[in-house]
Every structure is written in C-alpha cells, then in structure tokens.
C-alpha cells in the first residue's frame, strides 16, 4: 500500500492523481445534493456553426482551426457515448481508467529499463482509456436515453416544488420535487430582482437555464 501511495504522488503519476480531485469533489457534491448529473452537461447531438463574415483572413483561419479542434473533442466525446450519457459520468470513467492505466503501466515497468516506452506510455494509456471508457459507458446509454424519453413525456417544467435550502434567491439554491414516484432535488434560482424565498416555500418551475444548469422558479 505504501508503494502504491508513493507511486501515486511520484513525478510521473502525480499530474494524473491530481485529475482525480475534481472528480471526487463533483461526486461528493452530488451525494450531498448540491449538484446533479446535468451539471456541465453538453448537447453533443448538434453541430456548432460559426460565421465570421467580414474578418481578416488570418482571424478566419485561426477561428477555423479552433473550430476544428473543438469538433475533434466533440467527436471523441460522442465516441465515448457522451451524446447519451451525462458528460460528467463519461469524464469520471475516463479519468479513473486513465489513472489506473498509468499506475499499472508504471508498476509493470518498475525495474525495467524502458525510458522510451515510459515516455510514450501516457499517450498509449489515453488511447486505451478512451476505448475502455466507451465500453464501460455503452451499457449506460439505454438507461439514460430512457430517462430522457421519460422526461420528455413527463417534463419538470410546469410542476410545483418546495424550497429545500434555508433560502432561495436569484443567486441560487435548491428545491425539492416529488417526481415520478420519488423525490428529486434540483438546483434552482429566482428571477433577478425578486425577493428571497424561505425554506418550504411552494414554487412553480417555469424555465430551465441550460447555461447555468439551474431551473428558474417563482413563488406561488
């Protein structure tokens, strides 16, 4: 165990160990009800169209390069089933699997004089992690697809909920919703300029803000 801890904080593995921190923090917040699976979720179904009319050729070329890079990232995420599975679930699998690959690789190379292979191992591990993440998330795709279909049939917008946090304001908070036979906690906020709502206030959910991942509510 001590050897594993020393390897995890070694110069070769430490950057990948640090990547685990935001993943654990995210899932910790989810367990506490402060975040949900839709946090930082992205729609990978639609393609982004960029129009830069009137810009100079250099600016247009730079924008095209940037767009091409983003398209490649989007393609990789869709390959790992991020079009169906929440992006944070996919990234969690990817980071954990990558860290395991890196650890196992360095353990396997311990005592072997393979400096060239060691230098290429992170890239090899990333490629392997991408394919393994695709395989691990594939069984989850039908599950989350059914969730989306159920939500389309029985949308949250228009339902009533109650304030769960000590107060709810335009800066944020949470509401509790009885939905499909269970209790769901949603990140929410009130419109700008409205008064703060105390705990247990009944509210109406009337809009979803995709940029912030919060529902807009108003008091009944």
N, C-alpha and C positions, 0 to 999 in steps of 0.2 A: 504493500500500500504506500509506503514511504517513497519507494522508487517511482511509482505512478505519479504521486504528487510532485516530486522533483522534476519528472519529465513534463508534466502539465505546465509548470512555470519556467521551463527551460527556454532559452532564447529562440529555439526553433519552433516550439509549440505555443508559447505564451500569446502571440497575436490571435491564434485560433481559440485559445482558452478565454481570452477577453471577449470574443464574439458571443460566448455563451451567456455573458452577464445580462445583456438586454433581453435575451430570450427568457431567462429565468425571471427577470423583473416583470416582463409582459405577462407571463403565466401566473405570477404571483398576484398581479393586479386583477387578472381575470378571476382568480379564486376569491379575491376579496370583493368582487363585484364592481370594481372601479373601471374596468374596461370590458369590452365584449369582442367576439370573434371578428366583427366587422371593422374593428379599429385598423386604420391604414389599409383597408381593403381597396382594391383597384379593379376596375372593369377591364379585363383583358380580352373581351369579345370585340370591342370596337377599335378601329384603327384611327390613329391621330392624323389629321390633315393639317399641314402647315402652309400658310400662304404668306409670302414675303415680297409682294409686289412693290417695286419702287426702290428696293435696297440695292446696294452696290453688289457687284459680282462676288467680291471677297466675303461679304456678310452672308450672301446667299449660299456660298459654298460651305461656310462654317455651320450655317443652320442645317444644311443638308447632311453634313457629317454627323452633327449632333442627333438629328432625327434618325439617321441610320443606326447609330449606336443604341438609341432608345428602342428602336424596332427590334434589334438583336436581343436586348434584355427582355423585351416583351415576348419574343419568340421562345426564349429559354424558359421563362416563367410559364407560358402556356404549355410547353413541352412537359413541365412538371405538374401539370393539371391545375395551375392557378386560376384557370378560367372557371373551374367548378368549385375547387376547394379554397377557402379563405387564404389570402396571401400570407398571413402571419403563421398559419399552420404549415404551409409549404416551406417558408423560410425557417421555421423551427426544425422541421425534419432535416432540411439541407445543412444547417449549421451544426446540429448534433451529429449527423452522419459524417460530415466533413471532419469534425473534431476527432471522432472515433477512427476514421481513416488515417489521419495524421498521427495519432497516438500509436495505432497498430503498426504503421509503417516504420516509425522510429524505433519501436520495440523490436521489430523484425530486423532492422538494420543495425541494432546495437551490437557492437563487436565486429561488424563487417566494415571493411574499408571501401565504401562506395560513395565517395564525395560527389561524383557527377550525378548518380541516381538520386542522392539525397537532395540535391539542388532542384531536381525536376519533380520530386515527389509531391509538393503542394499542388502543382498543376494537374498531375495524374490523379491525385485524391479528389480534386474539384470535379474533374470529369466523371470519375467513378461515383461520386456523391450525387451528381445530377441524375444519372441513370437510376441509382438506387432510390433516390427520393421519388422519382417518377413511379417506380414500382410500389413503394410504400404508400403513396397517396392515391394510387389508382383505385383501391377498394373504397376509399372515402368519397370519390367523385359521385357515385349514385346516391349516397347518403345526403350530401349537401345539395345535390341537384333536387332531390325530393323536398328538402327544406325550402328551397327557393320556390318550387312549384306550389307547396302548401301556403307559403307566404303570399304568393300571387293570388291564390284562391281566397285566402283569409287575411287580408292586409291589416297591418297595425294602424295605419293612418285612419283616423276617424274613431278610434277606440278611446275609452277613458282609462285613466290610471291615477295613482296617488303618489304624492311626493314621498320618496324614501329617505333622502338625506335631510339633515337638520333644516335646510332651506334650499330653495331652487331659485336661481336668478339668471340674468342674461349671460353671466359668466359660466354657468354650468351647474350640474347637479345630477341626481338620478331619480327616476320614477319607477314604481312597481306596477307591473301589468299582469293581470290574470289572462292568460292567452293559451288557447288550445289545451285546456285542462291542466295547465301548470303555471308557475309564477316566473315571469321574465323581468329582469332588471335592465333598464335602458338608460344610456347617457342622454341627458336632455338639457334644454335651457329655455328660458322665456324670451320673448322679443325684446329688442333693445328699447330701453326707456320704461319698461314695465316694472311693477313693484315685485319685490322678492316674495316668494310663496313659502310658508312654513311647512313643516313636516305634516303629512297626512292630508294635505290639501288635494281635493279631487281636480284633475286637469284633463283637458282634451288634447290628444295628439293630432296635430293637423298638418305637419310637414316633416320631411326628412332632409337634413343638410348633408349631402354627400361629401363636402369638403372637410367638415369637422367630424363627421360620423355621429352627429347628435340629432335627436328629434326635437322639433320645436313644439312647445305646448303652451296652452293658456288656461287660466283658471276657469272653472265652470261657474 
